[in-house]
Structures are given as C-alpha cells and as structure tokens.
Amino acid sequence: MTAKRFNACEIAVIGAGPYGLSVAAHLKHAGLSTRVFGEPMSFWRQHMPKGMQLRSPWHASDISHPGGILSLDAFADQHGTDRGKPLALENFVAYGEWFCDHVVPDVDRRLVRLVEALGDGFQLELDDGEIFAAHRVVVATGLANQDHRPREFHGLPPALVSHACDHDDFAPMRGKRVAVIGRGQSATESAALLAEAGAEAELISRGEVRWLGNTTTKAAPATARQWLHEVLAAPSAVGPFPLSWLVEVPGIVRHMPAGLREDFSNRCLKAGAAGWLKPRFAKVACHAGRTILGARADAGRITLDLDTGPRTFDHVVLGTGYRIDIARIGILSPALLGKIACADGSPLLRTGLESSVSKLHFVGSYAVKSFGPLMRFVAGAPYAARAVASAALGGRAKREAAELSPALSQPHR
C-alpha cells in the first residue's frame, strides 16, 4: 500500500470554473500562495448541452482578473471569436480554459474527496489519497450535485427521466417524444435544442413562459418598451428595473433584513427565458398552466398524469433548476458541516463570503442567500474574487501581527 503524501498550501480553491478561476487570479495577484483543485470548466463542458448559449450579456461574462487583461474581449481578439450575442457555450468554455492557462497553469486536476477541519486550518484528501493542509479554503464547486428533481419523479430510472444537467448533447434523443418540465432558461433552451436535434419536444409548465428582452432576431429592439428596457438595464441584466441596479451591489444586499433579501432575490431570479430564444420555439409544443399529479413508468415509456389527463413520452427532461444544499456537495466532513451556520441548505456568509467557520469561504450560487442574485451568474465573480482576496489579506496581516507580538513584548537586552 502506497503511503499517503502530505503537502501544504496557504489557500486551497476547490473548483476551477469561472468563480474558482476568478478567485485564484485575485489571490495570486495579491501575492497569496494559492492552489486550485479541479478540472477547468468541467461543469460547463460536461453538464450543459452542445448548442447552448449564455443568457448573460457578453459584457457581463468576463472571468475576473484584477488587471482586466484576460477579458472575454481579449480572448475574442486573439482567437477571432464572434462577438455576436448570445455567447456560444463552446466559446465560453474555451475562454475559461485560456484564462486558466494564463493564471493557473499548474492547476491540480485531481478531485477533492474530503475536507476536514484541522487545527487552525483544514485538511484536504484528494481522490488518489494525497493529503493537503490549507490555512484557508474557498469552495467554488458551482452547481455540481445541486440539481432539483421534483418528488413526482423520484425512483424513476434514468432511461426515462433525467435532469437538464445530465446532458452534454441531445443528439441521442433524435426521433423520440420528449417532455421538458419547467419554464426557465434551462427548460426552454433544452426544449429548443431537443427540437433542433430532431426530437418531438413538448414544454410542460405551471405558467406561461416569461420572455426577457428582445424577442426578435433583429439587432434593434422591436418595440419602444423593449428599447427602454435595454437602455435602463443594469450591466449584468439580472432582475427587473430598477431592482437590477441594486443587484449590482452585493455588499449592500447583504445588509438587508433576511426576509426582505429573500423576497428581493426571488423576484430578481423569477423564472424567465432570454428573448432571443423565442424564434427557435416554432417546433416546440407548449402546455402552460399544467399541474403534474404524478409520473410512472409505462411499458418502457413514461406517463405523466396531468390535471388535464395522462400523456405518455419516451423521456422526460427536468428543466427544474437547482436548489442549494451544501451537504450535497459531498466533500465536507460531517463534523465540518455541523459547524457551518445555514438556512435552507445555504451557508450564511459574512464579509469576504466567509462562513461561520473561520477561513472557510463559499462563492457562486452558495452565496445567493447572503449576497443576492448576482452570485448566481458569472457577473458576480469579480465581486466575490475581490472580497475573498481582501479577507485573505486581512487574515494574513492579523496572523503575522499575532506572530510578531510576543517577540515585540520581550524586554530588550
């Protein structure tokens, strides 16, 4: 049996997606010893279907670098990437990998299996058994293992029911009759991609699809209302005007009373689909205002019992989004989980996106509960990266001062 090897780093960043890479860029720029674990852009590459396009505007899709030199524009200039909107998934993944090559060329692609508290810091066990000690840990694992699957579909086999995040390509669905459940971006885009892949796609939702922004293929808005909406839109385009401008300042959102902050986030994250997707819906049958009473396997197919009667399909794709529960990340030890203050599965974070466990940070969607809707999108990465780096620098200064204090208190000879 091979003996376990022990190593150490000042800060461990777990996850190499847009948030993990942004945090690493700012930490390294601040001179902090940082090690990043994970396959770069893996969730975007493995859990989003080919042909997908980002809902976020081009200018709100930068992975954050403190000098701004590794912007999406810089990548496009070097690679001849089409700046047309919306941004294609494969181009964003390529941008993330390019960013990683410049900022974290030594990224450790191994997976973290377990994180435990150890003395004044943490111990990380990797999938090959190697052990790392880290003074500070940043959890940037994105939406991995956070998919929401309604109880009506529990227990049904993957051959009949899947979540949108289970697919990187809908080509295998060609010729099949597929129901997509939901009415947000994930559901509507999955339905459009299924239809384009040759499936007979039907969208089933509790309400009508709410189209956001311009719904024509023209560059200019079709109506005066759409024009006004685009003129007044905040940079990240998250939430309705004027709330969208408050979304841009997560530090202020954090100081809202918890109930008000939750209502604010729910309103800004209300299910909706990018308007540019609507023209691609010609071949998608939509059934709005429907309630699913149950679902059952039926002779190799799946039958949905709707309030209007049963409908049978070859497969169901759940575009039902994500619900945060840090226990489902799967790498935090039970003892460590028990120390993290949470609300509905989300960690309660303070300044620096730091949890109730000192020096343990959560970024991305894990921070929505405390810092608001911007943390759900790539546009929130710059704020998160700056905040974590600032907290880490402050922590180092305090630690160095504490180490220096006993020496200064000794009498001079």
FENLINBEL-V833405 format. One record per helix or strand of 3 or more residues. SS is the DSSP state (helix for helix, strand for strand). FROM is the first residue (numbers start at 1). LEN is the number of residues. Records with the same first field share a line. If there is no record, write none. Layout:
BEGIN
SS: FROM-LEN  FROM-LEN
END
This chain:
BEGIN
strand: 6-9  34-4  112-7  121-6  131-9  161-3  177-5  200-5  285-3  292-7  301-6  309-5  315-4  360-3
helix: 18-12  42-5  58-3  72-8  89-15  151-3  164-3  171-3  185-12  224-9  243-5  250-4  258-11  275-7  326-4  334-4  351-3  364-8  373-4  378-32
END
